Amino acid sequence: MLTKKYLFPFVLFIILLVNNTLFSQNTRLSDNSNIGWFSVNSTFKLTTKVGFTTEYHWRRVELVSRPQAGLWRSSINYQIHPKVQFRIGYALIENFPYGVYPLNGFGKQFTEHRMFQALVLTDKISRLEMSHRFMLEQRWIGRYSNASLSKEDSYVYGHRWRYMLRIQLPLFKQSMEDNTVYLAAFNEAMIGFGKNVNENIFDQNRLAFLLGYRFDSRIRIEAGYLNHIFQLAREIDGRNVFQHNNGLMFNLLLSFDWSKKQ
């Protein structure tokens, strides 16, 4: 049975799942797309305390045929405690027009720059591994002053708070070791705030169920289903707009421990 210590994370996870379902059933304007999200995540441990992470996310609409976004993110990581890690980093995102109601009101491609700070907590209950990621972002989002422009001429500054709960469970083995098949799931909620926030105080929610395989301590792959709900920052005809994106997620996760060479 779960102790009180671990009851809150599981209750919160269920709340996020219910929240995801409620938003998917709203009567506001909806825009539905089939998506394919593919990523490569590489972590490098330099010492017992210090490391860095690089990520590239290739996000597509109609599975792979049309672009949705390209995201590159990197961070410097500091291990405060065996179960607590702090990260600070930068991300560059290129967003493309897609769907019936594109993110940009003029239907144009736009760039976003981000700085972020994150705290990652990890724990284990028997075979079940879990992590909590709390992230604060400072965002500079490209904006066009008129439709005739071919490039953004200003950036809007905003803030966003993110929380992700991820759980994973090895199958057929008692722990995550080499040549292990595992199940994973995560739910992440994002909240916008600050003076420039518009309609999307609730910004988006991501829910995924994945099947993974760990080859060894350096290489893992994951694939599965992703449900993505996104609220546009603007209204259309006085109504809020929600994107409902469903499709495939595929992750390649690489981890290199260079501290052992010292």
N, C-alpha and C positions, 0 to 999 in steps of 0.2 A: 504493500500500500504506500501511497505518497505521504510523506510527512508534511507538516505545515510549512516547512522551509521551502518546499518545491510546489506547493499548491497554487500560489499566486501566479507563477509563470504559465501554468497550464490553464488556469481560469482566464488569464489575459489572452492566451492563444485562441481559446474558444470564442471569446468576445470579438476578436479580430475576424474570425471566420464568419460569425453572425453578421458583423458589420459589412463584410464583403458581400454576403448574400443580400442584405437589405438594399445596398446601393445598386446591386445588379437588377433589382426589381422596381426601381423608381420609375415614375411616370414622366420624367423630364425628357428632353431631347437626347436621343441615344445614337451613337455612331459605332458600328460593329466592324471589327477587322480580324482577320486571321494573321497571326504573327509567327515569326521565328526569331528567337533571341539566342545568339551564339557568343560565347565569351572564352577568353583565355586569361587565367588568373595565376600570376607567378609571385611567390613569396621567397625572399632571400634573408636568411638569418646570418648576420655578420658576427655577432657576439652572443653571449647568453642573454643580453638585455636588448640589443639594438638590431634592427633589420629594416627592410623596405619591401614594399609591395607594388607591383605594376599590373594593370588590368587593361584589356581591350574588349569592348562589347560591340558586336556587329548585330544590329537590330533591323529586322526586315518585316515587310508587310506582304501578304499573300505567300507566306512561308519564307521564300527567298527572292522573289522576283522584283520587289520594289523596296527602296530604302525607307527606313523609319528614322533611325538615328545611328550615329557612330559615337562611341564614348571611350575616351582614354583617361584613366585615373591612376594616380600614383601617390604613395604615402611613405613617410618615415614612421617606423613603429618602435615603441619602447615598452618592454615587458616590465610592468610595475610589480607584478606578482605572478606566480605560475598560472593563475586563473584570471589575471587582469592585464589587458594590453591597451595602451593609448596610441592613437594614430593622428597624424596631422598631414594634410596633403592638398593636392590640386587636381582638378578635373577639367577637361575640355570636351564639349559636346557639340556635335553638328546635327541639328534637327532638320528633317525634310518634311515637305507637305505630303499628307496622305489622308485618306478617309473623306467623308462627306464634309466634315467641319475641321479643316486643318488648324494646327495650334496657332499659327500666325494668321491674323485677321486678313492679310492680303494674300494668303496662300503661298508665302515665300519661305525659302530655306533660311535658317538663322542659327547663329552661334551662341553658345553659353559658356562662360567661364565660372568656375567655382573654387572656393577654398573650403576646406572642411576639417572638423575635428571629430574624432570618434573614440568611444570607449567600448571595448569588447570584453564581455565576461563569459567565461566558459565553466561548465560543470558536467558532472556525470552521475547518473543514477543507475546503478547496476550496469546493464549493457547500453543504456540510452545516453547519448551525448547531446548536450544542448548548449546553445550560445545565445547571448543577448548583445545586439549591437545598437548603441545609442549614438546618433550622428547629428551634428549641427553644421549647417551649410550656409555660406555666404555666396550669393548668386548674382552674376551680372548677365542679364538676358538681353540679347540683341533685339533692337526694335527699329522699325521703319517709320519715318514720319509721313511718307506718302507712297502710293503704289508704283510710282514711276522709277523709284530707286532700285538699283540692282544689288545693293549691299546695305547692311544696317548702318544707320548714321548716329545711333545712340544706344546706350545700354541702361536697362532698368535694374536697380539694385533691390534684392529681396533676401529674406531669410527662410530657411526651412528646417524643421525638426523631423528626424526619422527614427523609428524604432523597428528592429527586426528580431524576431524570435525564430531560431532554426533548431530543429531536432534531427538526429540521425540514429539509425539502429542497424548494427551489423546482422546479417542473416547467416545462419548455419555456423556461426562462430561466436565465441563469448566476448570478443573485443575486436576493434578495428586493427587488423594486422595485414600482412601482405596477402594478396590474392583473396580479398574479401569482397563479397557482394553486400550492398547495404541499401536501406531505404532512407530517404531524407525528405523533409518538408520544411517550408518556411513561409512566414507571413510578415510582410513589412508594410507599415502605415506611414504616411508622410503628411505633415501639417505645415502649411505656409503661415507666416506671420510677419509683422512689420508694417510700416506706413504704406508701402507699395503693394501690399497683398490685395488682390481683387476678389473674384468670386471663389477662387480655389483655396480657401482656408483649409478645407479638406482637399489635398492636392491629388493623392493617388494611393492605391493599395495594390500590393502584389502578393499573390498566393501561388505556391508551386508544390507539386508532388513529384519526386525524382527517384529514379533507380540509379545507383552508382556502383562503381567497381574501383577498388583500390589495388593497383598493381604492386606498389611498394610505398615507402615513405615519401617518395618524390612525385609520383604520378597517380592521379585519380581522374576518372571521367564520370559525368552525370548526364542523364537525359530524362525528360518527362514533360509534364503538362504545366503550363503557366496561364493563370488568369490575372489580367491586368486591368484595373479600373482607374481612369484618369479623368479629372474634372478640368475643363477649360477655364482659363482665367477670365474669359469674357462671356457675356450672355448673347444669345441670338434670338431676336424677336421677344426680348424680355424673359427668356427661359434659360436656365442653366443647361449646359451640355456635358454629357458624360460619355467618354469612350469606353467601350467594352472590348478589350483585345484578348483573344484566346488563341493558344497555339503551343508550339514546341519550344522547349528550352534545352540547350546543350551547353555544358560547361567542361572545360579542360582545366584542371587544377594542378599546378606544379609547385613543388616546395623544395628548396635547396638550403641545406645547413652548412654554410661555409665556416661556422664557428669551430667545427671539429678539426679544421685544417690549421688552426692557430696553435 
